[in-house]
Amino acid sequence: MRRFPIARTAFIALFLTVAALSSFAQQPKVKFTKAFAKANKGKYHIEVNEVKELLIIMQAITDYGLGNDDMFDQEGDYYKEVLTHFKPFKNELIILKMDSLLKESPLNYIFFTGNSKTYNFDGDTLIPDQFYLFPAQEVAKVKIDVNPITTYKKEIEEFAKKSNFRKFYKDHQPFYEQLYKDYEQKVNLQKQWRWLEKNFEAKNDSYVIYTSKLINGLNYTTGYNQDGFKLIEMILPAVSVTPGKSEKELESLNTRVMFTEIDHNYVDIPTKKNKNEVEAAFKDRDKWVNKNAYGTAYYPTGEKVFNEYMTFGVFILYAQQNWKKDPKLVDEIEKEVNATMIARGFIKMNEFTEELKVLYAKNKGKKIDLLYPDLISWCAQQ
């Protein structure tokens, strides 16, 4: 999962998984056909989705969005172009409504963008998608029973038409294409996918990455399993290019952003199988989490806390193997990951990482799933 933003703050990391298979609502989330599954099996896709980009832009020009550089990337020419083109429309009623919803809860950002695939443009009209019905119904135990895009469909259409959004989106296709190329060249999804499926029992059939140059801190992942076809979606920022960092350092940074989304789809499954033991081991939550650190409230259960430790711990295991010819870089990655986690409030990250590394080294060739009982037992003894 990914970091959760608040207005004008220092870097804060909080990771969210959108519940795609929860049972609270009877409304179906997706309807993948056999043809869809066949066409996408074994493949991944990177996209700046048109409706999603519209909704991100609309929220970025709210007062809440303008004051929140953790949620929205406010650097670079694209952001300046967005402001020049769309800020004159920031007092439209739908923008003011989105502003009030975001101030009420930033999770509304996900309820809008997470359901963006439920509609596609046909001229100036939004028409329902045939595959995605209502995917984002629950985030961090907050549940909705009506798709907000359906609620505000008319207003969103009117904003897109009045602001000439579709021309803006069309004119920026070369820019979006470069974002896709950056992902292909600088973040090897297939390498991560292969490593995770070699090291975990879980298997997934397809990945979709939705990206935008406007996305900054609030990244999230969700998955669907229909008739045995498993598709994973990730909503991620564009590949970062930080001055002063080497290509290898940039690769490790961008890989971590993606990897710690992907691996929730592998880490969380054995946790659920050992849920009772995990909850017992983490019953004294204060040993593991600084409850005063912003964002830790979104990890209210032992299961969620353990998954967050595991998500980043497994990335360190991946880094050890992927960059094993550069031990200095691996050491820097581990120190940075541990420090970031501790700053986020996961106060025993150093100790957790060390124990995970020891167990992984002792059990070479075994799936990481099989390490869970010993790791959970160690957690219970802390």
C-alpha distance (Angstrom), angle and dihedral (degrees) to the residues before:
residue distance angle dihedral
M1 . . .
R2 3.81 . .
R3 3.73 145.2 .
F4 3.78 118.9 -73.8
P5 3.81 118.0 -135.9
I6 3.76 134.5 -134.4
A7 3.76 125.8 -177.3
R8 3.81 117.5 -78.5
T9 3.78 99.2 -15.1
A10 3.75 137.1 136.6
F11 3.79 117.3 -92.9
I12 3.78 111.0 -58.2
A13 3.78 124.3 -177.9
L14 3.77 121.2 -154.1
F15 3.75 124.1 153.6
L16 3.78 126.6 -147.5
T17 3.75 133.4 -167.0
V18 3.78 116.3 -158.7
A19 3.78 109.6 -136.3
A20 3.77 105.3 -123.9
L21 3.77 98.6 166.3
S22 3.81 103.2 39.5
S23 3.78 118.3 136.7
F24 3.80 102.3 -141.4
A25 3.81 93.2 95.9
Q26 3.76 125.7 47.4
Q27 3.78 93.8 -151.5
P28 3.81 112.5 111.4
K29 3.78 115.0 -118.5
V30 3.80 101.7 -156.2
K31 3.78 139.2 5.3
F32 3.78 108.5 -156.2
T33 3.78 115.2 -176.6
K34 3.80 124.0 -144.0
A35 3.80 87.8 -109.1
F36 3.82 90.5 53.8
A37 3.81 91.3 50.0
K38 3.81 92.6 47.8
A39 3.80 92.9 48.3
N40 3.82 93.5 50.5
K41 3.81 103.9 35.7
G42 3.80 111.9 123.0
K43 3.79 92.4 5.2
Y44 3.78 138.3 106.1
H45 3.77 129.9 -153.7
I46 3.83 132.8 -159.4
E47 3.79 119.3 -157.5
V48 3.78 145.8 166.1
N49 3.78 92.3 -146.6
E50 3.81 113.7 -144.6
V51 3.80 99.7 -136.4
K52 3.80 92.1 40.3
E53 3.80 91.2 51.5
L54 3.80 90.0 50.1
L55 3.81 91.5 52.1
I56 3.80 92.8 46.1
I57 3.82 90.4 50.8
M58 3.79 91.7 48.1
Q59 3.79 91.5 53.0
A60 3.81 93.1 41.7
I61 3.83 91.4 61.4
T62 3.81 94.6 50.5
D63 3.79 116.3 103.9
Y64 3.80 87.0 -109.7
G65 3.79 91.7 52.1
L66 3.79 95.1 44.7
G67 3.79 88.5 54.8
N68 3.78 95.1 47.0
D69 3.78 116.8 77.7
D70 3.79 91.4 162.8
M71 3.79 92.4 64.4
F72 3.82 97.1 35.8
D73 3.79 126.7 40.7
Q74 3.78 102.1 -124.9
E75 3.79 96.9 -179.4
G76 3.77 128.0 94.5
D77 3.77 140.7 33.5
Y78 3.81 96.1 -70.4
Y79 3.78 92.6 60.6
K80 3.81 89.9 48.2
E81 3.80 89.9 51.5
V82 3.80 90.7 49.3
L83 3.80 91.3 52.5
T84 3.80 93.0 46.1
H85 3.79 92.2 50.1
F86 3.81 102.9 36.6
K87 3.81 109.3 22.7
P88 3.84 91.6 81.5
F89 3.84 85.2 67.5
K90 3.81 96.5 51.0
N91 3.81 92.7 109.6
E92 3.79 94.1 58.6
L93 3.80 110.0 123.7
I94 3.80 93.8 -115.3
I95 3.82 90.8 54.5
L96 3.79 91.2 49.6
K97 3.81 88.7 49.2
M98 3.80 91.8 50.8
D99 3.79 89.0 48.7
S100 3.80 91.3 55.2
L101 3.82 91.2 47.1
L102 3.80 92.5 50.8
K103 3.79 91.2 48.5
E104 3.78 88.2 50.3
S105 3.82 90.7 51.9
P106 3.82 131.1 -18.2
L107 3.80 86.5 -144.3
N108 3.80 85.5 80.6
Y109 3.80 85.9 74.6
I110 3.81 87.5 66.5
F111 3.78 94.5 43.1
F112 3.81 88.5 57.1
T113 3.80 100.9 38.7
G114 3.80 94.5 34.3
N115 3.81 90.1 59.2
S116 3.80 95.8 42.6
K117 3.81 92.5 106.7
T118 3.79 90.0 63.8
Y119 3.81 90.1 80.3
N120 3.79 137.6 41.2
F121 3.78 130.8 -169.1
D122 3.78 120.6 -103.8
G123 3.77 101.9 179.8
D124 3.80 104.9 -53.6
T125 3.80 93.5 -22.9
L126 3.80 128.8 91.4
I127 3.80 110.9 -135.8
P128 3.83 125.2 -169.7
D129 3.79 117.2 -96.1
Q130 3.80 116.5 -120.0
F131 3.83 95.5 -138.2
Y132 3.82 106.4 34.3
L133 3.79 113.8 58.3
F134 3.83 108.5 162.7
P135 3.83 111.0 -26.2
A136 3.83 103.4 163.1
Q137 3.79 107.3 59.2
E138 3.80 101.3 133.4
V139 3.81 135.2 31.6
A140 3.81 124.7 172.8
K141 3.83 90.5 -15.5
V142 3.81 91.8 -52.8
K143 3.81 108.7 124.4
I144 3.79 134.9 -166.0
D145 3.81 129.9 -172.3
V146 3.83 100.1 -163.9
N147 3.79 126.1 60.5
P148 3.85 105.1 -120.8
I149 3.80 90.7 -145.7
T150 3.78 88.5 60.0
T151 3.80 90.0 48.4
Y152 3.81 93.6 51.3
K153 3.80 98.8 27.5
K154 3.80 95.8 122.5
E155 3.81 93.4 47.3
I156 3.82 92.5 47.5
E157 3.81 90.5 50.4
E158 3.79 90.9 49.4
F159 3.80 92.2 49.7
A160 3.81 92.4 49.1
K161 3.81 90.9 50.4
K162 3.80 96.4 43.6
S163 3.82 93.2 47.5
N164 3.82 93.1 42.6
F165 3.80 88.8 -126.3
R166 3.80 96.8 162.4
K167 3.82 91.6 59.6
F168 3.80 90.1 47.9
Y169 3.82 89.7 51.9
K170 3.81 92.7 46.7
D171 3.81 93.1 47.7
H172 3.82 90.6 53.4
Q173 3.80 96.8 53.3
P174 3.84 92.6 108.4
F175 3.81 88.7 54.1
Y176 3.80 91.7 49.4
E177 3.80 90.6 47.9
Q178 3.80 88.7 57.6
L179 3.80 89.9 53.8
Y180 3.80 88.2 55.8
K181 3.81 91.6 49.4
D182 3.82 91.1 49.8
Y183 3.80 89.7 55.5
E184 3.79 92.0 47.9
Q185 3.80 93.5 48.7
K186 3.81 103.2 35.9
V187 3.81 106.7 29.5
N188 3.79 116.6 46.7
L189 3.79 104.7 -153.1
Q190 3.78 94.3 174.5
K191 3.81 91.9 54.8
Q192 3.81 90.4 53.2
W193 3.81 91.3 44.4
R194 3.82 91.9 52.0
W195 3.81 93.4 47.1
L196 3.80 93.8 49.8
E197 3.78 93.4 48.4
K198 3.79 90.3 47.7
N199 3.81 91.0 51.2
F200 3.82 101.1 37.6
E201 3.78 134.0 48.5
A202 3.82 93.7 -129.7
K203 3.80 119.7 98.5
N204 3.81 128.2 -162.8
D205 3.79 128.1 -167.7
S206 3.79 105.4 -154.1
Y207 3.80 143.7 8.3
V208 3.80 131.6 -152.0
I209 3.79 122.4 -168.5
Y210 3.78 117.1 -161.4
T211 3.77 109.9 -166.5
S212 3.79 140.0 171.8
K213 3.79 135.5 179.2
L214 3.80 85.9 -127.4
I215 3.82 94.6 61.0
N216 3.77 113.6 97.8
G217 3.79 122.2 151.5
L218 3.76 108.7 -5.2
N219 3.79 105.8 79.7
Y220 3.77 125.4 156.3
T221 3.78 144.8 174.1
T222 3.76 136.1 -147.2
G223 3.78 136.2 175.5
Y224 3.78 140.3 -153.7
N225 3.78 131.0 -154.3
Q226 3.77 115.1 -169.2
D227 3.79 121.4 166.4
G228 3.80 90.2 -22.6
F229 3.83 95.2 -49.9
K230 3.81 109.2 121.9
L231 3.79 118.9 -162.8
I232 3.80 123.4 -179.7
E233 3.80 123.0 -158.0
M234 3.80 125.0 -162.2
I235 3.78 127.1 -171.6
L236 3.80 106.2 -155.6
P237 3.81 140.9 162.7
A238 3.76 121.4 -105.0
V239 3.79 116.2 -85.3
S240 3.79 109.5 -75.5
V241 3.78 122.5 -123.3
T242 3.81 108.0 -168.8
P243 3.82 118.3 -172.4
G244 3.78 113.7 -120.8
K245 3.80 96.2 26.8
S246 3.78 123.4 110.7
E247 3.81 121.7 -121.0
K248 3.80 90.1 -105.4
E249 3.81 91.9 50.7
L250 3.80 90.3 49.3
E251 3.79 90.2 48.5
S252 3.81 90.9 53.1
L253 3.82 92.3 47.4
N254 3.78 94.8 48.9
T255 3.79 92.0 41.6
R256 3.79 90.4 55.0
V257 3.80 91.9 52.9
M258 3.79 90.6 55.0
F259 3.80 99.1 33.8
T260 3.80 94.5 54.7
E261 3.78 88.2 55.3
I262 3.78 95.7 45.6
D263 3.78 97.4 46.0
H264 3.80 94.2 58.5
N265 3.79 84.6 74.1
Y266 3.81 88.5 61.3
V267 3.81 103.6 28.8
D268 3.80 96.9 50.6
I269 3.80 96.5 55.4
P270 3.85 99.3 65.4
T271 3.81 88.6 40.1
K272 3.78 89.3 60.1
K273 3.80 90.0 49.5
N274 3.82 88.3 55.3
K275 3.81 95.6 36.6
N276 3.82 98.0 129.6
E277 3.79 92.3 50.3
V278 3.82 91.8 46.0
E279 3.80 92.9 50.5
A280 3.80 90.5 49.3
A281 3.81 92.4 48.7
F282 3.81 91.6 50.2
K283 3.80 97.9 40.1
D284 3.80 89.5 116.6
R285 3.79 93.4 58.7
D286 3.81 93.3 176.4
K287 3.81 89.8 70.2
W288 3.79 89.5 63.3
V289 3.79 106.9 28.5
N290 3.77 134.5 46.1
K291 3.78 96.6 -137.3
N292 3.80 90.5 -161.5
A293 3.80 92.2 63.1
Y294 3.79 111.3 101.0
G295 3.78 113.4 -107.6
T296 3.80 99.3 23.6
A297 3.80 89.2 103.1
Y298 3.81 86.6 73.8
Y299 3.82 87.6 66.6
P300 3.80 99.5 59.1
T301 3.81 98.5 152.9
G302 3.77 135.1 60.4
E303 3.79 88.5 -118.6
K304 3.79 93.1 58.2
V305 3.80 93.3 43.8
F306 3.80 92.6 50.0
N307 3.82 92.0 47.3
E308 3.78 90.9 54.0
Y309 3.79 92.2 51.4
M310 3.80 89.9 47.3
T311 3.80 94.8 47.0
F312 3.79 92.6 60.7
G313 3.77 95.1 33.4
V314 3.79 90.1 57.6
F315 3.80 90.2 50.0
I316 3.81 88.2 57.8
L317 3.82 88.8 52.8
Y318 3.80 88.9 51.1
A319 3.81 91.3 48.4
Q320 3.81 90.9 52.4
Q321 3.79 90.7 58.1
N322 3.79 100.9 33.4
W323 3.81 95.5 50.4
K324 3.81 98.8 25.8
K325 3.80 91.1 132.2
D326 3.81 88.8 62.6
P327 3.83 106.2 52.3
K328 3.79 91.4 169.7
L329 3.80 90.9 59.7
V330 3.82 91.6 45.8
D331 3.80 89.7 52.3
E332 3.81 91.1 49.3
I333 3.82 91.0 48.7
E334 3.80 92.2 51.3
K335 3.80 93.5 47.8
E336 3.80 92.3 47.5
V337 3.82 93.9 46.8
N338 3.80 93.0 47.7
A339 3.80 92.6 46.2
T340 3.80 91.8 48.8
M341 3.79 92.4 49.8
I342 3.79 92.9 48.3
A343 3.81 90.2 49.3
R344 3.81 87.8 52.8
G345 3.79 89.8 55.2
F346 3.82 102.6 -95.5
I347 3.77 91.8 124.9
K348 3.82 101.9 179.7
M349 3.80 96.9 52.5
N350 3.80 94.6 119.2
E351 3.80 93.0 53.8
F352 3.81 93.0 41.6
T353 3.80 92.4 51.1
E354 3.80 92.5 49.9
E355 3.81 92.9 51.1
L356 3.80 92.2 47.0
K357 3.80 91.2 50.4
V358 3.81 91.4 49.9
L359 3.81 93.0 50.1
Y360 3.80 92.3 45.9
A361 3.82 91.9 50.8
K362 3.83 91.9 48.2
N363 3.79 92.4 51.0
K364 3.78 103.4 46.0
G365 3.76 112.6 174.4
K366 3.79 94.2 20.2
K367 3.78 124.6 114.4
I368 3.78 113.8 -102.6
D369 3.81 87.8 -124.6
L370 3.80 87.2 72.1
L371 3.82 91.7 58.1
Y372 3.80 92.9 61.7
P373 3.84 99.0 87.9
D374 3.83 93.1 52.6
L375 3.80 92.7 41.9
I376 3.79 92.9 48.5
S377 3.81 89.7 47.6
W378 3.80 89.2 53.4
C379 3.82 89.8 49.7
A380 3.82 90.2 52.4
Q381 3.81 90.5 55.5
Q382 3.80 95.1 54.8
